[in-house]
Amino acid sequence: MLRTTVVGSYPQPEWLIDRAGLGARLPPRVRARELWRVEPELLEGAQDDATLLAIRDMERAGLDEITDGEMRRESYSNWFATSLEGIDLDVPGVALDRTGHENPVPRIVGPVRRPRPVEVRDVEFLRANSDRSIKITLPGPFTMSQQAQDDHYGSRRALALDLARAVNDEIRDLFAAGADVVQIDEPYLQARPEAAAEYALEAIDAALAGVGGRTALHTCFGYAHIVHDKPDGYPFLAELNACAVDEISIEAAQPGLDLSVLRSLPDKTVLLGVIDLSTHEVEAPEALAARVREALRFIAPERLALAPDCGLKYLPRKVAFAKLEALVEGARLARREVGIGPAG
């Protein structure tokens, strides 16, 4: 109970990627190869080395469930989205980001299909290098449909459903490769709640249809590095209780979310964001345990897990590691307080 995990990303080393360049722009939706500091023929090996650093940091911090840190990605979404057929990568489109600014995006010029597995090697590498429970992430179909210029379908719903089929194929292969949990990232549920109400649940359920493992969905208000002023409530959250996913990951620390909202997800395990990524200040474990106590007023401990608000990639590695250590210690204190485990 009260297991500790991460949302997905971990800080990439400065020797691998231009972190200043990455932080000075909106998250890439198309490829941004100019950000990598390593020559193309050496890049995969360098990314493997960085992945090992991320794995060992998450293990040393004491997390119950880890990811590969998304070391191979320029953003959480473009690694998968730009590997699909039906997209013109040479002439990208443009769409408004959730900040209201234009950002280059995949331009849809034909039927979207997944020609081959995209992240299977990532899972195999992670599984070969850790005996912890492992999670792999990929973008969800609704969010990808919003991060694209549609020059083919003429219907965002139709685009989202074809993206869902591609995601479904990928999820099946990720479980076959050894993933314990597969998470789809759907931050645009909160950025575009009207469109989400029309077809997001249909697309999410199509993406998860027939898969045989534990699934999670992450939704948030955007990276703290990019989005500074955040609302204190979700416009599209209770609706997710009806979707096929097992776990819902929500941002709660930075926006100071009223945790009574946990009552709106009675059938889901909730990965509660208790680590604020808008500050380099490391949370006190006692404060995190208090936040858990508050959450347990509204959710049973067997349905609660603890995580950062979002991906850690924009934080300095030293800060990210210290915050994960605090997360683990806060969980230990909370388990002791509620009598469901040793103090550690």
VOPAGU-2260 file (C-alpha; in pm, 1 decimal, decimal comma):
REM VOPAGU-2260
SITE   aa  ch    i         X         Y         Z
SITE  MET   A    0       0,0       0,0       0,0
SITE  LEU   A    1     102,7     362,1     -61,9
SITE  ARG   A    2     354,7     249,9    -320,2
SITE  THR   A    3     586,6     511,8    -465,2
SITE  THR   A    4     632,3     568,8    -835,2
SITE  VAL   A    5     709,6     835,2   -1093,9
SITE  VAL   A    6     502,0     980,6   -1373,7
SITE  GLY   A    7     758,9     911,3   -1643,9
SITE  SER   A    8    1054,6    1136,7   -1716,9
SITE  TYR   A    9    1376,0    1197,8   -1521,1
SITE  PRO   A   10    1635,8    1471,0   -1592,0
SITE  GLN   A   11    1849,0    1392,3   -1895,5
SITE  PRO   A   12    2224,3    1454,1   -1850,6
SITE  GLU   A   13    2374,6    1773,3   -1988,6
SITE  TRP   A   14    2624,2    1564,3   -2187,8
SITE  LEU   A   15    2334,3    1393,8   -2366,4
SITE  ILE   A   16    2098,7    1679,3   -2452,2
SITE  ASP   A   17    2108,2    2058,3   -2461,5
SITE  ARG   A   18    1907,3    2117,0   -2146,1
SITE  ALA   A   19    1913,4    2495,2   -2182,1
SITE  GLY   A   20    1778,0    2466,5   -2535,3
SITE  LEU   A   21    1515,4    2217,5   -2423,4
SITE  GLY   A   22    1400,0    2444,1   -2143,0
SITE  ALA   A   23    1387,7    2756,6   -2358,6
SITE  ARG   A   24    1117,8    2626,6   -2590,7
SITE  LEU   A   25     778,7    2460,1   -2579,8
SITE  PRO   A   26     790,6    2079,2   -2554,6
SITE  PRO   A   27     870,5    1940,3   -2901,3
SITE  ARG   A   28     578,7    1780,2   -3086,8
SITE  VAL   A   29     786,4    1701,5   -3397,2
SITE  ARG   A   30    1143,6    1575,5   -3390,7
SITE  ALA   A   31    1408,3    1810,0   -3250,8
SITE  ARG   A   32    1731,4    1626,8   -3330,7
SITE  GLU   A   33    1931,6    1947,2   -3293,1
SITE  LEU   A   34    1892,3    1917,5   -2915,0
SITE  TRP   A   35    2108,9    1604,3   -2890,1
SITE  ARG   A   36    2477,7    1657,5   -2808,3
SITE  VAL   A   37    2582,7    1312,8   -2932,3
SITE  GLU   A   38    2639,3    1219,3   -3295,9
SITE  PRO   A   39    2359,4    1006,2   -3448,9
SITE  GLU   A   40    2572,2     693,2   -3482,1
SITE  LEU   A   41    2656,6     706,2   -3109,4
SITE  LEU   A   42    2324,4     831,1   -2980,5
SITE  GLU   A   43    2155,1     501,8   -2893,8
SITE  GLY   A   44    2448,8     390,0   -2680,6
SITE  ALA   A   45    2460,9     725,5   -2505,3
SITE  GLN   A   46    2087,5     707,0   -2436,7
SITE  ASP   A   47    2135,2     357,2   -2294,6
SITE  ASP   A   48    2401,0     492,4   -2056,7
SITE  ALA   A   49    2173,8     776,8   -1949,8
SITE  THR   A   50    1890,2     529,4   -1896,0
SITE  LEU   A   51    2109,5     326,3   -1662,5
SITE  LEU   A   52    2180,4     642,4   -1460,9
SITE  ALA   A   53    1807,9     710,7   -1432,1
SITE  ILE   A   54    1731,2     351,5   -1332,4
SITE  ARG   A   55    1998,4     349,6   -1061,7
SITE  ASP   A   56    1887,3     688,1    -924,2
SITE  MET   A   57    1526,8     571,0    -895,4
SITE  GLU   A   58    1637,4     246,2    -732,4
SITE  ARG   A   59    1870,9     428,9    -488,9
SITE  ALA   A   60    1593,3     666,8    -397,2
SITE  GLY   A   61    1390,9     359,5    -299,2
SITE  LEU   A   62    1096,8     382,0    -540,8
SITE  ASP   A   63     871,3      78,5    -555,7
SITE  GLU   A   64     798,9     127,6    -926,1
SITE  ILE   A   65    1031,0     288,5   -1180,3
SITE  THR   A   66    1041,2     394,5   -1543,6
SITE  ASP   A   67    1325,1     428,2   -1793,6
SITE  GLY   A   68    1328,7     803,5   -1732,5
SITE  GLU   A   69    1231,4     869,3   -2096,6
SITE  MET   A   70    1598,3     936,3   -2175,2
SITE  ARG   A   71    1547,0     867,4   -2547,6
SITE  ARG   A   72    1274,5    1128,4   -2591,5
SITE  GLU   A   73    1278,2    1496,5   -2667,5
SITE  SER   A   74     931,2    1510,9   -2513,2
SITE  TYR   A   75     682,6    1267,2   -2364,5
SITE  SER   A   76     479,3    1253,2   -2686,7
SITE  ASN   A   77     693,8    1302,8   -2995,4
SITE  TRP   A   78     898,6     980,9   -2966,0
SITE  PHE   A   79     586,6     775,6   -3036,2
SITE  ALA   A   80     378,0    1019,6   -3240,6
SITE  THR   A   81     646,2    1082,6   -3503,1
SITE  SER   A   82     697,1     707,7   -3557,6
SITE  LEU   A   83     351,1     661,6   -3708,8
SITE  GLU   A   84     253,5     637,6   -4074,6
SITE  GLY   A   85      26,8     902,1   -4221,0
SITE  ILE   A   86     240,6    1191,3   -4093,5
SITE  ASP   A   87     449,9    1429,9   -4303,3
SITE  LEU   A   88     764,0    1483,7   -4097,1
SITE  ASP   A   89     933,9    1704,1   -4356,5
SITE  VAL   A   90     656,1    1964,5   -4369,3
SITE  PRO   A   91     510,7    1988,7   -4018,3
SITE  GLY   A   92     186,7    2157,6   -3929,6
SITE  VAL   A   93     113,6    2405,0   -3655,2
SITE  ALA   A   94    -126,9    2403,2   -3360,4
SITE  LEU   A   95    -184,7    2609,1   -3050,6
SITE  ASP   A   96     -13,1    2466,2   -2746,0
SITE  ARG   A   97    -201,4    2464,2   -2415,9
SITE  THR   A   98     -23,2    2792,4   -2337,2
SITE  GLY   A   99    -196,0    2953,9   -2636,7
SITE  HIS   A  100     125,4    2975,8   -2842,3
SITE  GLU   A  101     180,6    2817,2   -3182,1
SITE  ASN   A  102     401,7    2507,9   -3188,4
SITE  PRO   A  103     512,8    2289,6   -3482,2
SITE  VAL   A  104     316,9    1961,9   -3475,1
SITE  PRO   A  105     279,4    1644,2   -3681,7
SITE  ARG   A  106      81,8    1709,2   -4000,4
SITE  ILE   A  107    -164,7    1430,5   -4074,4
SITE  VAL   A  108    -167,8    1357,5   -4449,4
SITE  GLY   A  109    -303,8    1000,1   -4459,9
SITE  PRO   A  110    -445,1     717,1   -4247,7
SITE  VAL   A  111    -254,8     692,6   -3919,9
SITE  ARG   A  112    -101,8     349,7   -3860,6
SITE  ARG   A  113     174,6     205,4   -3645,0
SITE  PRO   A  114     414,3      33,9   -3888,1
SITE  ARG   A  115     630,8    -123,4   -3616,3
SITE  PRO   A  116     679,8    -130,0   -3238,0
SITE  VAL   A  117     823,5     196,2   -3108,7
SITE  GLU   A  118     910,7     145,2   -2740,2
SITE  VAL   A  119     959,8    -231,0   -2714,9
SITE  ARG   A  120    1337,5    -201,6   -2698,3
SITE  ASP   A  121    1296,2      61,4   -2424,6
SITE  VAL   A  122    1098,6    -186,9   -2213,8
SITE  GLU   A  123    1338,2    -472,3   -2285,4
SITE  PHE   A  124    1635,1    -258,1   -2178,6
SITE  LEU   A  125    1457,8    -147,6   -1860,7
SITE  ARG   A  126    1348,5    -502,1   -1775,4
SITE  ALA   A  127    1701,6    -636,1   -1830,5
SITE  ASN   A  128    1848,5    -378,0   -1593,1
SITE  SER   A  129    1609,7    -374,3   -1297,7
SITE  ASP   A  130    1417,2    -622,7   -1086,8
SITE  ARG   A  131    1173,5    -354,5    -965,8
SITE  SER   A  132     820,8    -317,6   -1091,6
SITE  ILE   A  133     856,4    -125,0   -1419,5
SITE  LYS   A  134     630,7     118,8   -1598,8
SITE  ILE   A  135     655,7     252,9   -1952,2
SITE  THR   A  136     467,9     554,2   -2083,2
SITE  LEU   A  137     332,0     666,0   -2418,6
SITE  PRO   A  138     106,7     950,9   -2529,8
SITE  GLY   A  139    -266,2     890,2   -2529,1
SITE  PRO   A  140    -483,2     915,0   -2839,7
SITE  PHE   A  141    -685,7    1218,0   -2733,8
SITE  THR   A  142    -378,1    1427,0   -2653,9
SITE  MET   A  143    -205,9    1327,2   -2978,8
SITE  SER   A  144    -519,0    1426,4   -3173,0
SITE  GLN   A  145    -489,8    1775,9   -3021,7
SITE  GLN   A  146    -117,0    1798,9   -3091,7
SITE  ALA   A  147    -154,3    1761,6   -3467,2
SITE  GLN   A  148    -266,0    1944,9   -3778,5
SITE  ASP   A  149    -529,4    1733,6   -3951,0
SITE  ASP   A  150    -505,7    1758,8   -4330,2
SITE  HIS   A  151    -666,5    1419,9   -4392,6
SITE  TYR   A  152    -953,2    1311,6   -4165,9
SITE  GLY   A  153   -1160,8    1624,6   -4129,9
SITE  SER   A  154   -1272,0    1490,0   -3791,3
SITE  ARG   A  155   -1074,8    1500,2   -3466,3
SITE  ARG   A  156   -1278,2    1206,7   -3338,9
SITE  ALA   A  157   -1186,8     991,7   -3640,1
SITE  LEU   A  158    -820,8    1088,7   -3600,0
SITE  ALA   A  159    -829,9    1007,0   -3228,2
SITE  LEU   A  160    -980,8     664,0   -3293,3
SITE  ASP   A  161    -712,4     571,2   -3547,0
SITE  LEU   A  162    -448,5     694,3   -3302,1
SITE  ALA   A  163    -615,9     475,1   -3039,0
SITE  ARG   A  164    -569,7     169,3   -3259,2
SITE  ALA   A  165    -199,8     249,8   -3292,9
SITE  VAL   A  166    -169,9     294,2   -2916,4
SITE  ASN   A  167    -354,0     -33,5   -2857,9
SITE  ASP   A  168    -111,1    -222,5   -3082,1
SITE  GLU   A  169     180,9     -66,0   -2895,6
SITE  ILE   A  170      41,8    -141,6   -2548,8
SITE  ARG   A  171      -0,5    -509,0   -2635,3
SITE  ASP   A  172     363,5    -528,4   -2746,4
SITE  LEU   A  173     486,4    -340,1   -2438,3
SITE  PHE   A  174     323,1    -588,4   -2204,2
SITE  ALA   A  175     460,9    -877,0   -2409,9
SITE  ALA   A  176     808,3    -721,8   -2375,2
SITE  GLY   A  177     789,3    -727,1   -1993,9
SITE  ALA   A  178     618,9    -406,7   -1875,3
SITE  ASP   A  179     434,3    -437,7   -1544,6
SITE  VAL   A  180     239,7    -115,3   -1604,6
SITE  VAL   A  181     171,4      82,2   -1921,3
SITE  GLN   A  182      69,9     445,7   -1875,5
SITE  ILE   A  183     -90,3     669,7   -2135,9
SITE  ASP   A  184     -34,2    1042,8   -2094,8
SITE  GLU   A  185    -344,4    1255,8   -2150,5
SITE  PRO   A  186    -274,0    1609,9   -2024,3
SITE  TYR   A  187    -495,4    1764,8   -2292,5
SITE  LEU   A  188    -804,2    1626,3   -2121,4
SITE  GLN   A  189    -768,6    1929,2   -1896,3
SITE  ALA   A  190    -659,6    2173,3   -2166,8
SITE  ARG   A  191    -951,0    2084,8   -2400,0
SITE  PRO   A  192   -1236,4    1960,6   -2177,4
SITE  GLU   A  193   -1510,0    2035,8   -2432,4
SITE  ALA   A  194   -1349,4    1815,8   -2696,1
SITE  ALA   A  195   -1269,3    1557,9   -2427,0
SITE  ALA   A  196   -1637,8    1536,3   -2339,2
SITE  GLU   A  197   -1718,0    1451,4   -2701,9
SITE  TYR   A  198   -1484,0    1161,5   -2772,4
SITE  ALA   A  199   -1196,4    1122,6   -2522,3
SITE  LEU   A  200   -1343,9     829,5   -2327,9
SITE  GLU   A  201   -1427,7     648,7   -2650,7
SITE  ALA   A  202   -1069,7     691,3   -2773,1
SITE  ILE   A  203    -914,4     593,0   -2438,1
SITE  ASP   A  204   -1124,8     277,2   -2415,1
SITE  ALA   A  205   -1033,7     186,4   -2774,1
SITE  ALA   A  206    -665,3     227,1   -2684,9
SITE  LEU   A  207    -705,6      -9,1   -2388,2
SITE  ALA   A  208    -939,2    -264,4   -2547,2
SITE  GLY   A  209    -832,1    -622,1   -2482,9
SITE  VAL   A  210    -496,3    -544,8   -2318,9
SITE  GLY   A  211    -391,9    -786,1   -2049,8
SITE  GLY   A  212    -192,1    -585,6   -1796,5
SITE  ARG   A  213    -222,9    -303,0   -1544,7
SITE  THR   A  214    -280,8      33,5   -1709,7
SITE  ALA   A  215    -253,6     392,2   -1589,7
SITE  LEU   A  216    -352,8     732,5   -1725,7
SITE  HIS   A  217    -175,0    1054,9   -1632,8
SITE  THR   A  218    -352,9    1388,1   -1657,7
SITE  CYS   A  219    -224,4    1725,5   -1544,5
SITE  PHE   A  220    -217,8    2100,0   -1614,7
SITE  GLY   A  221     117,8    2095,9   -1794,3
SITE  TYR   A  222     482,8    2100,1   -1693,8
SITE  ALA   A  223     548,5    2342,0   -1407,6
SITE  HIS   A  224     844,8    2474,9   -1609,3
SITE  ILE   A  225     604,7    2580,0   -1887,0
SITE  VAL   A  226     272,2    2647,6   -1711,3
SITE  HIS   A  227     308,7    2861,1   -1398,8
SITE  ASP   A  228     -45,8    2959,7   -1307,7
SITE  LYS   A  229    -261,7    2654,2   -1254,4
SITE  PRO   A  230    -627,1    2613,2   -1158,3
SITE  ASP   A  231    -719,7    2450,3    -829,8
SITE  GLY   A  232    -957,0    2197,7    -984,2
SITE  TYR   A  233    -999,0    1962,4   -1279,8
SITE  PRO   A  234   -1260,4    2033,0   -1548,8
SITE  PHE   A  235   -1244,3    1669,3   -1667,0
SITE  LEU   A  236   -1169,5    1416,1   -1395,1
SITE  ALA   A  237   -1478,4    1246,0   -1254,9
SITE  GLU   A  238   -1556,2    1135,0   -1609,7
SITE  LEU   A  239   -1242,4     918,1   -1604,1
SITE  ASN   A  240   -1394,9     687,8   -1344,1
SITE  ALA   A  241   -1594,6     537,0   -1632,0
SITE  CYS   A  242   -1297,0     457,3   -1857,1
SITE  ALA   A  243   -1120,4     121,7   -1880,6
SITE  VAL   A  244    -791,3     228,3   -1719,0
SITE  ASP   A  245    -692,6      83,4   -1378,6
SITE  GLU   A  246    -507,4     383,3   -1232,7
SITE  ILE   A  247    -541,8     759,6   -1264,3
SITE  SER   A  248    -235,6     979,2   -1205,7
SITE  ILE   A  249    -319,6    1338,6   -1109,0
SITE  GLU   A  250    -129,9    1656,6   -1032,1
SITE  ALA   A  251    -220,9    1783,7    -686,7
SITE  ALA   A  252      80,0    1945,7    -513,8
SITE  GLN   A  253     150,5    2263,8    -711,9
SITE  PRO   A  254    -218,6    2358,1    -759,6
SITE  GLY   A  255    -297,3    2277,3    -394,6
SITE  LEU   A  256    -578,5    2049,2    -501,7
SITE  ASP   A  257    -865,0    1995,2    -259,1
SITE  LEU   A  258    -826,4    1623,2    -201,6
SITE  SER   A  259   -1197,4    1566,2    -157,3
SITE  VAL   A  260   -1186,6    1534,4    -536,9
SITE  LEU   A  261   -1057,3    1181,1    -478,1
SITE  ARG   A  262   -1417,2    1084,1    -403,4
SITE  SER   A  263   -1492,1    1136,1    -773,1
SITE  LEU   A  264   -1278,2     831,9    -865,9
SITE  PRO   A  265   -1431,3     557,1    -649,0
SITE  ASP   A  266   -1336,3     271,1    -881,0
SITE  LYS   A  267    -975,1     365,4    -954,9
SITE  THR   A  268    -638,0     349,4    -789,1
SITE  VAL   A  269    -509,4     706,7    -772,7
SITE  LEU   A  270    -144,8     803,7    -819,1
SITE  LEU   A  271    -147,7    1124,9    -619,3
SITE  GLY   A  272      97,2    1398,7    -710,2
SITE  VAL   A  273     252,6    1512,6    -382,5
SITE  ILE   A  274     581,1    1656,7    -516,6
SITE  ASP   A  275     565,2    2016,9    -641,7
SITE  LEU   A  276     780,5    2061,2    -952,7
SITE  SER   A  277     752,8    2440,9    -962,3
SITE  THR   A  278    1020,8    2478,4    -694,5
SITE  HIS   A  279    1368,1    2339,9    -628,4
SITE  GLU   A  280    1287,9    2327,1    -259,0
SITE  VAL   A  281    1280,4    1966,2    -141,1
SITE  GLU   A  282     967,1    1870,6      48,0
SITE  ALA   A  283     992,7    1760,3     410,3
SITE  PRO   A  284     888,5    1395,6     447,2
SITE  GLU   A  285     667,8    1494,9     741,1
SITE  ALA   A  286     476,9    1738,2     518,2
SITE  LEU   A  287     428,4    1466,4     257,7
SITE  ALA   A  288     298,8    1226,8     523,9
SITE  ALA   A  289      51,6    1494,2     632,2
SITE  ARG   A  290     -68,6    1524,8     273,4
SITE  VAL   A  291    -120,3    1149,5     266,7
SITE  ARG   A  292    -321,5    1167,6     588,6
SITE  GLU   A  293    -545,3    1425,5     424,0
SITE  ALA   A  294    -588,2    1205,2     116,2
SITE  LEU   A  295    -682,8     904,8     328,9
SITE  ARG   A  296    -987,9    1093,3     449,2
SITE  PHE   A  297   -1129,5    1041,8     101,1
SITE  ILE   A  298    -971,8     722,1     -36,7
SITE  ALA   A  299    -877,9     381,9     104,8
SITE  PRO   A  300    -502,8     322,3     142,2
SITE  GLU   A  301    -511,3      20,5     -87,8
SITE  ARG   A  302    -623,6     253,2    -368,9
SITE  LEU   A  303    -362,6     523,5    -312,2
SITE  ALA   A  304     -11,2     550,0    -455,0
SITE  LEU   A  305     228,6     846,1    -438,5
SITE  ALA   A  306     415,3    1023,1    -716,6
SITE  PRO   A  307     546,5    1360,8    -831,6
SITE  ASP   A  308     295,4    1592,4    -996,4
SITE  CYS   A  309     437,0    1529,6   -1343,6
SITE  GLY   A  310     757,6    1432,5   -1521,7
SITE  LEU   A  311    1083,8    1542,7   -1358,5
SITE  LYS   A  312    1279,3    1621,9   -1674,9
SITE  TYR   A  313    1310,0    1999,8   -1627,9
SITE  LEU   A  314    1451,8    1978,9   -1274,9
SITE  PRO   A  315    1825,4    1955,9   -1199,9
SITE  ARG   A  316    1913,3    1592,2   -1141,1
SITE  LYS   A  317    2030,8    1660,0    -784,3
SITE  VAL   A  318    1697,6    1820,9    -699,1
SITE  ALA   A  319    1493,9    1548,8    -868,7
SITE  PHE   A  320    1678,2    1276,2    -678,4
SITE  ALA   A  321    1635,7    1454,5    -345,1
SITE  LYS   A  322    1263,4    1498,5    -408,4
SITE  LEU   A  323    1227,8    1126,1    -483,6
SITE  GLU   A  324    1411,2    1040,7    -160,5
SITE  ALA   A  325    1168,7    1267,1      26,9
SITE  LEU   A  326     875,9    1098,5    -147,9
SITE  VAL   A  327     992,7     755,1     -36,0
SITE  GLU   A  328    1056,5     869,0     322,2
SITE  GLY   A  329     720,4    1045,5     334,5
SITE  ALA   A  330     551,7     723,8     224,6
SITE  ARG   A  331     733,8     530,9     498,2
SITE  LEU   A  332     615,9     775,8     761,6
SITE  ALA   A  333     261,3     758,8     631,2
SITE  ARG   A  334     260,5     378,3     633,4
SITE  ARG   A  335     379,4     380,1     994,2
SITE  GLU   A  336     113,6     630,1    1096,6
SITE  VAL   A  337    -171,0     428,4     949,4
SITE  GLY   A  338     -27,5      95,7    1063,1
SITE  ILE   A  339      21,4     -66,1     723,7
SITE  GLY   A  340     394,9    -116,8     719,0
SITE  PRO   A  341     729,8     -62,8     891,6
SITE  ALA   A  342     881,5     281,3     933,1
SITE  GLY   A  343    1177,0     177,1     717,8
